[in-house]
Amino acid sequence: IENQELTINCHSCFETFQVLLEIDPNFRGTDVEIYDCTICCNPNKIEYVVDEVGVDIITVSDGNE
């Protein structure tokens, strides 16, 4: 598993915080994970895509949906 640390903006409080994605080195495609904000503790739904180049975040939305 390949660890990828990314900085996102919280959907609720708009503060930035770090998330650590654990990605299988053979995985290519789109995935969704929920991370709690380290500042306000609200959940954030992170949709991201993994390709040969790396990881790109598509959206950060409300994790309570």
Buried (B, 14 or more C-beta within 10 A) or exposed (E): EEEBEBEBBBBBEEEEBEBEBEBEEEEEEEBEEEBBBEEBEBBBBBEBEBEEEEBEBEEBBEBEE
